[in-house]
């Protein structure tokens, strides 16, 4: 391997953006009682379909079955609310996916484990003459979507994703690097229990550890003992990185993406538990950063300009593993803590 060595019913759904979960308090202005009843009445059949589609093995009418069915019903009610807002073309849609039998606390505890460090406000110059649309995938330098499984390793996936892309941009063959190596060896983080992309990048910069190929150190979705490699072992070393807050300066963030490669970002992904596809314009706070992703492109040619963001929840989630976020307004906190890597 060579290189330069993220309607007036009395129905209440508690959904507000708090630290614990998504609680939205709704007095059903956009949701009819009949719609809610139909949704709940259909949930038994839907849950059976869900369990078959996602290979859930629950004993019918057992304790876990009943609990999961309740979470599934709660998800169905959330979807009515989330889809009730006035929508523009290509707006986000919410519905049943692989997370619909999890409580919101379970979803948060399993998947939203990134830690955000306060980033300095970007004070550089914006790049002039940016293209209206830019996507690093078009240049074949973005690796396929991965699946972190039931491990809070998004922070490691985002960092490794950025490094392997920048390595390819600089002329090397695109190769998937080891997320497990970062998960096991980044001692300032907590493996599957969560971590900070900035801390991982600091560790890589200070130690000059070389990331090896994923084939040499495969992902196990659990924290293990660090496997050390000699300095002569082939791998990719990080030279430097930057972390900035681009809130209110998303055009400048676009410039950083074009100039330096895919960017690591930390977002509030609470509402992503129910995301099916489209461009997110609502239901996304910028107050509680909890999930790390990889921003690979943007598109400003349509009615709704949006960021193109690679997630680490597999290709069955979202837009084949990607999520689109409206540019402007710091949607989901996409601009609060953004890292670029240098090799």
C-alpha positions as a Python dict, from the first residue, in 0.01 Angstrom:
ca = {
    (1, 'X'): (0, 0, 0),
    (2, 'X'): (145, 336, -92),
    (3, 'X'): (33, 683, -15),
    (4, 'X'): (173, 1008, 116),
    (5, 'X'): (268, 816, 418),
    (6, 'X'): (-1991, 1017, 899),
    (7, 'X'): (-5643, 1778, 1333),
    (8, 'X'): (-5750, 1820, 1663),
    (9, 'X'): (-5725, 1484, 1839),
    (10, 'X'): (-5613, 1444, 2198),
    (11, 'X'): (-5309, 1248, 2094),
    (12, 'X'): (-4971, 1336, 2234),
    (13, 'X'): (-4644, 1213, 2090),
    (14, 'X'): (-4358, 1332, 2298),
    (15, 'X'): (-4080, 1424, 2066),
    (16, 'X'): (-3851, 1715, 2164),
    (17, 'X'): (-3480, 1740, 2115),
    (18, 'X'): (-3335, 1655, 2451),
    (19, 'X'): (-3022, 1471, 2547),
    (20, 'X'): (-3193, 1138, 2599),
    (21, 'X'): (-3418, 1087, 2302),
    (22, 'X'): (-3634, 1246, 2044),
    (23, 'X'): (-3944, 1373, 2225),
    (24, 'X'): (-4190, 1566, 2005),
    (25, 'X'): (-4483, 1720, 2185),
    (26, 'X'): (-4760, 1738, 1933),
    (27, 'X'): (-5120, 1847, 1966),
    (28, 'X'): (-5202, 1666, 1645),
    (29, 'X'): (-5254, 1971, 1432),
    (30, 'X'): (-5140, 1777, 1126),
    (31, 'X'): (-5236, 1423, 1232),
    (32, 'X'): (-5596, 1302, 1239),
    (33, 'X'): (-5720, 1060, 1503),
    (34, 'X'): (-5848, 822, 1236),
    (35, 'X'): (-5507, 818, 1071),
    (36, 'X'): (-5347, 735, 1404),
    (37, 'X'): (-5597, 454, 1476),
    (38, 'X'): (-5549, 302, 1131),
    (39, 'X'): (-5175, 309, 1177),
    (40, 'X'): (-5195, 131, 1512),
    (41, 'X'): (-5448, -125, 1386),
    (42, 'X'): (-5219, -211, 1097),
    (43, 'X'): (-4910, -243, 1314),
    (44, 'X'): (-4955, -610, 1403),
    (45, 'X'): (-4946, -720, 1041),
    (46, 'X'): (-4669, -471, 967),
    (47, 'X'): (-4464, -602, 1258),
    (48, 'X'): (-4487, -957, 1127),
    (49, 'X'): (-4364, -837, 789),
    (50, 'X'): (-4087, -641, 961),
    (51, 'X'): (-3962, -940, 1162),
    (52, 'X'): (-3942, -1151, 845),
    (53, 'X'): (-3769, -882, 642),
    (54, 'X'): (-3506, -808, 905),
    (55, 'X'): (-3468, -1166, 1035),
    (56, 'X'): (-3588, -1097, 1389),
    (57, 'X'): (-3641, -1413, 1591),
    (58, 'X'): (-3895, -1315, 1860),
    (59, 'X'): (-4112, -1574, 2031),
    (60, 'X'): (-4469, -1473, 1946),
    (61, 'X'): (-4641, -1313, 2246),
    (62, 'X'): (-4327, -1354, 2451),
    (63, 'X'): (-4199, -1071, 2668),
    (64, 'X'): (-3944, -951, 2415),
    (65, 'X'): (-4193, -981, 2127),
    (66, 'X'): (-4445, -763, 2311),
    (67, 'X'): (-4181, -507, 2404),
    (68, 'X'): (-4046, -488, 2049),
    (69, 'X'): (-4398, -462, 1909),
    (70, 'X'): (-4463, -167, 2140),
    (71, 'X'): (-4146, 7, 2018),
    (72, 'X'): (-4260, -67, 1663),
    (73, 'X'): (-4597, 96, 1732),
    (74, 'X'): (-4422, 398, 1881),
    (75, 'X'): (-4212, 423, 1567),
    (76, 'X'): (-4525, 409, 1349),
    (77, 'X'): (-4672, 704, 1541),
    (78, 'X'): (-4348, 900, 1507),
    (79, 'X'): (-4357, 848, 1133),
    (80, 'X'): (-4702, 1006, 1108),
    (81, 'X'): (-4567, 1316, 1278),
    (82, 'X'): (-4237, 1329, 1092),
    (83, 'X'): (-4414, 1303, 755),
    (84, 'X'): (-4687, 1555, 846),
    (85, 'X'): (-4490, 1872, 775),
    (86, 'X'): (-4540, 2059, 447),
    (87, 'X'): (-4286, 1913, 208),
    (88, 'X'): (-4093, 2041, -87),
    (89, 'X'): (-3982, 1821, -375),
    (90, 'X'): (-3726, 1563, -264),
    (91, 'X'): (-3808, 1619, 104),
    (92, 'X'): (-3707, 1350, 351),
    (93, 'X'): (-3940, 1060, 415),
    (94, 'X'): (-3961, 864, 739),
    (95, 'X'): (-4087, 511, 795),
    (96, 'X'): (-4006, 153, 885),
    (97, 'X'): (-3642, 49, 861),
    (98, 'X'): (-3399, -177, 1046),
    (99, 'X'): (-3420, 36, 1362),
    (100, 'X'): (-3798, 34, 1406),
    (101, 'X'): (-3804, -225, 1685),
    (102, 'X'): (-3559, -29, 1900),
    (103, 'X'): (-3661, 218, 2164),
    (104, 'X'): (-3516, 563, 2112),
    (105, 'X'): (-3286, 514, 2410),
    (106, 'X'): (-3160, 184, 2270),
    (107, 'X'): (-3095, 344, 1933),
    (108, 'X'): (-2902, 627, 2094),
    (109, 'X'): (-2698, 396, 2317),
    (110, 'X'): (-2606, 159, 2034),
    (111, 'X'): (-2545, 394, 1743),
    (112, 'X'): (-2505, 754, 1857),
    (113, 'X'): (-2178, 741, 2046),
    (114, 'X'): (-1965, 1014, 1891),
    (115, 'X'): (-1820, 1282, 2117),
    (116, 'X'): (-1783, 1634, 1981),
    (117, 'X'): (-1501, 1864, 2081),
    (118, 'X'): (-1553, 2238, 2060),
    (119, 'X'): (-1412, 2356, 1728),
    (120, 'X'): (-1273, 2703, 1653),
    (121, 'X'): (-1472, 2914, 1409),
    (122, 'X'): (-1333, 2897, 1056),
    (123, 'X'): (-1156, 3222, 976),
    (124, 'X'): (-1008, 3142, 637),
    (125, 'X'): (-1111, 3267, 297),
    (126, 'X'): (-1393, 3116, 91),
    (127, 'X'): (-1285, 2964, -238),
    (128, 'X'): (-1423, 3149, -539),
    (129, 'X'): (-1579, 2982, -843),
    (130, 'X'): (-1696, 2661, -677),
    (131, 'X'): (-1883, 2417, -900),
    (132, 'X'): (-2260, 2403, -846),
    (133, 'X'): (-2233, 2028, -789),
    (134, 'X'): (-1940, 1827, -659),
    (135, 'X'): (-1923, 1463, -551),
    (136, 'X'): (-1600, 1279, -469),
    (137, 'X'): (-1772, 951, -556),
    (138, 'X'): (-1761, 1059, -922),
    (139, 'X'): (-1382, 1044, -900),
    (140, 'X'): (-1385, 689, -757),
    (141, 'X'): (-1212, 790, -435),
    (142, 'X'): (-1489, 705, -186),
    (143, 'X'): (-1502, 350, -50),
    (144, 'X'): (-1834, 161, -33),
    (145, 'X'): (-2074, 217, 257),
    (146, 'X'): (-1987, 10, 563),
    (147, 'X'): (-2202, -116, 851),
    (148, 'X'): (-2085, -52, 1206),
    (149, 'X'): (-2344, -300, 1340),
    (150, 'X'): (-2425, -288, 1712),
    (151, 'X'): (-2107, -100, 1802),
    (152, 'X'): (-2070, 272, 1867),
    (153, 'X'): (-1782, 304, 1621),
    (154, 'X'): (-1908, 580, 1390),
    (155, 'X'): (-1622, 804, 1509),
    (156, 'X'): (-1367, 553, 1378),
    (157, 'X'): (-1550, 489, 1049),
    (158, 'X'): (-1562, 861, 970),
    (159, 'X'): (-1192, 914, 1036),
    (160, 'X'): (-1082, 610, 838),
    (161, 'X'): (-1319, 701, 556),
    (162, 'X'): (-1162, 1044, 520),
    (163, 'X'): (-805, 912, 531),
    (164, 'X'): (-857, 639, 273),
    (165, 'X'): (-1029, 886, 38),
    (166, 'X'): (-755, 1148, 65),
    (167, 'X'): (-497, 877, 4),
    (168, 'X'): (-677, 786, -319),
    (169, 'X'): (-711, 1153, -419),
    (170, 'X'): (-333, 1184, -391),
    (171, 'X'): (-283, 906, -644),
    (172, 'X'): (-290, 574, -462),
    (173, 'X'): (-534, 299, -542),
    (174, 'X'): (-849, 325, -329),
    (175, 'X'): (-820, 70, -50),
    (176, 'X'): (-1030, 19, 261),
    (177, 'X'): (-822, 79, 571),
    (178, 'X'): (-874, -79, 911),
    (179, 'X'): (-1148, 69, 1127),
    (180, 'X'): (-1082, -202, 1383),
    (181, 'X'): (-724, -80, 1426),
    (182, 'X'): (-853, 266, 1523),
    (183, 'X'): (-1124, 111, 1743),
    (184, 'X'): (-875, -103, 1935),
    (185, 'X'): (-573, 124, 1947),
    (186, 'X'): (-697, 483, 1984),
    (187, 'X'): (-639, 487, 2359),
    (188, 'X'): (-803, 825, 2412),
    (189, 'X'): (-1136, 680, 2298),
    (190, 'X'): (-1358, 400, 2423),
    (191, 'X'): (-1398, 164, 2131),
    (192, 'X'): (-1756, 51, 2078),
    (193, 'X'): (-1861, 266, 2373),
    (194, 'X'): (-1791, 580, 2175),
    (195, 'X'): (-1523, 825, 2085),
    (196, 'X'): (-1418, 1156, 1938),
    (197, 'X'): (-1297, 1187, 1577),
    (198, 'X'): (-1072, 1475, 1685),
    (199, 'X'): (-914, 1259, 1956),
    (200, 'X'): (-860, 978, 1707),
    (201, 'X'): (-698, 1218, 1461),
    (202, 'X'): (-479, 1362, 1737),
    (203, 'X'): (-368, 1009, 1829),
    (204, 'X'): (-283, 927, 1468),
    (205, 'X'): (-89, 1250, 1423),
    (206, 'X'): (108, 1227, 1747),
    (207, 'X'): (196, 858, 1727),
    (208, 'X'): (243, 840, 1349),
    (209, 'X'): (69, 504, 1361),
    (210, 'X'): (19, 367, 1009),
    (211, 'X'): (-330, 246, 925),
    (212, 'X'): (-313, -98, 767),
    (213, 'X'): (-553, -249, 517),
    (214, 'X'): (-889, -372, 640),
    (215, 'X'): (-801, -715, 505),
    (216, 'X'): (-508, -730, 749),
    (217, 'X'): (-709, -611, 1050),
    (218, 'X'): (-1078, -686, 979),
    (219, 'X'): (-1373, -526, 1152),
    (220, 'X'): (-1534, -729, 1434),
    (221, 'X'): (-1795, -483, 1570),
    (222, 'X'): (-1647, -518, 1918),
    (223, 'X'): (-1351, -363, 2095),
    (224, 'X'): (-1044, -584, 2104),
    (225, 'X'): (-679, -579, 2206),
    (226, 'X'): (-465, -347, 1997),
    (227, 'X'): (-257, -526, 1736),
    (228, 'X'): (71, -341, 1688),
    (229, 'X'): (264, -331, 1359),
    (230, 'X'): (628, -240, 1307),
    (231, 'X'): (717, 99, 1162),
    (232, 'X'): (842, -78, 851),
    (233, 'X'): (500, -232, 792),
    (234, 'X'): (314, -91, 493),
    (235, 'X'): (36, 154, 584),
    (236, 'X'): (-95, 510, 569),
    (237, 'X'): (18, 773, 819),
    (238, 'X'): (-160, 1099, 897),
    (239, 'X'): (49, 1415, 871),
    (240, 'X'): (-200, 1671, 997),
    (241, 'X'): (-566, 1765, 1026),
    (242, 'X'): (-786, 2066, 1093),
    (243, 'X'): (-1115, 2096, 1281),
    (244, 'X'): (-1338, 2401, 1235),
    (245, 'X'): (-1686, 2529, 1302),
    (246, 'X'): (-1848, 2634, 972),
    (247, 'X'): (-2185, 2735, 1117),
    (248, 'X'): (-2307, 3025, 906),
    (249, 'X'): (-2026, 2956, 658),
    (250, 'X'): (-2142, 2648, 472),
    (251, 'X'): (-2017, 2786, 141),
    (252, 'X'): (-1670, 2797, 292),
    (253, 'X'): (-1721, 2437, 405),
    (254, 'X'): (-1802, 2349, 43),
    (255, 'X'): (-1468, 2497, -54),
    (256, 'X'): (-1287, 2287, 204),
    (257, 'X'): (-1455, 1975, 67),
    (258, 'X'): (-1351, 2052, -291),
    (259, 'X'): (-996, 2152, -195),
    (260, 'X'): (-909, 1886, 64),
    (261, 'X'): (-1139, 1585, 12),
    (262, 'X'): (-1424, 1424, 209),
    (263, 'X'): (-1478, 1581, 550),
    (264, 'X'): (-1548, 1429, 891),
    (265, 'X'): (-1853, 1587, 1056),
    (266, 'X'): (-2040, 1529, 1383),
    (267, 'X'): (-2418, 1565, 1373),
    (268, 'X'): (-2733, 1522, 1579),
    (269, 'X'): (-2875, 1202, 1427),
    (270, 'X'): (-3162, 1130, 1670),
    (271, 'X'): (-3428, 1160, 1398),
    (272, 'X'): (-3223, 943, 1162),
    (273, 'X'): (-3361, 635, 1336),
    (274, 'X'): (-3666, 672, 1109),
    (275, 'X'): (-3506, 813, 793),
    (276, 'X'): (-3582, 644, 461),
    (277, 'X'): (-3444, 889, 206),
    (278, 'X'): (-3472, 1236, 57),
    (279, 'X'): (-3337, 1568, 177),
    (280, 'X'): (-3369, 1641, 550),
    (281, 'X'): (-3506, 1992, 612),
    (282, 'X'): (-3683, 1950, 948),
    (283, 'X'): (-3666, 1740, 1265),
    (284, 'X'): (-3294, 1785, 1307),
    (285, 'X'): (-3136, 1979, 1592),
    (286, 'X'): (-2791, 2134, 1593),
    (287, 'X'): (-2769, 2126, 1973),
    (288, 'X'): (-2667, 1770, 2055),
    (289, 'X'): (-2385, 1629, 1844),
    (290, 'X'): (-2381, 1252, 1877),
    (291, 'X'): (-2290, 1082, 1549),
    (292, 'X'): (-1989, 1102, 1314),
    (293, 'X'): (-2027, 1085, 936),
    (294, 'X'): (-1834, 1152, 616),
    (295, 'X'): (-1938, 1443, 392),
    (296, 'X'): (-1846, 1344, 35),
    (297, 'X'): (-2019, 1605, -180),
    (298, 'X'): (-2290, 1863, -234),
    (299, 'X'): (-2547, 1960, -495),
    (300, 'X'): (-2684, 2314, -532),
    (301, 'X'): (-2840, 2269, -877),
    (302, 'X'): (-3193, 2188, -759),
    (303, 'X'): (-3461, 2369, -565),
    (304, 'X'): (-3316, 2240, -238),
    (305, 'X'): (-2935, 2247, -214),
    (306, 'X'): (-2799, 1959, -10),
    (307, 'X'): (-2496, 1789, 137),
    (308, 'X'): (-2419, 1429, 35),
    (309, 'X'): (-2324, 1238, 349),
    (310, 'X'): (-2201, 880, 381),
    (311, 'X'): (-2323, 699, 691),
    (312, 'X'): (-2199, 373, 847),
    (313, 'X'): (-2532, 187, 895),
    (314, 'X'): (-2519, -27, 581),
    (315, 'X'): (-2672, 17, 236),
    (316, 'X'): (-3024, -81, 344),
    (317, 'X'): (-3053, 247, 538),
    (318, 'X'): (-3142, 581, 381),
    (319, 'X'): (-3038, 653, 22),
    (320, 'X'): (-2837, 330, -17),
    (321, 'X'): (-2642, 419, 295),
    (322, 'X'): (-2631, 795, 234),
    (323, 'X'): (-2828, 1083, 383),
    (324, 'X'): (-2892, 1421, 222),
    (325, 'X'): (-2905, 1735, 438),
    (326, 'X'): (-3027, 2076, 324),
    (327, 'X'): (-2743, 2326, 287),
    (328, 'X'): (-2799, 2634, 499),
    (329, 'X'): (-2916, 2669, 856),
    (330, 'X'): (-2665, 2416, 989),
    (331, 'X'): (-2907, 2127, 947),
    (332, 'X'): (-2842, 1853, 1205),
    (333, 'X'): (-2537, 2050, 1318),
    (334, 'X'): (-2353, 1941, 1003),
    (335, 'X'): (-2125, 2246, 1016),
    (336, 'X'): (-2047, 2260, 1390),
    (337, 'X'): (-1736, 2039, 1396),
    (338, 'X'): (-1580, 1956, 1061),
    (339, 'X'): (-1239, 1794, 1012),
    (340, 'X'): (-1017, 1776, 705),
    (341, 'X'): (-719, 1538, 691),
    (342, 'X'): (-376, 1580, 530),
    (343, 'X'): (-139, 1299, 433),
}
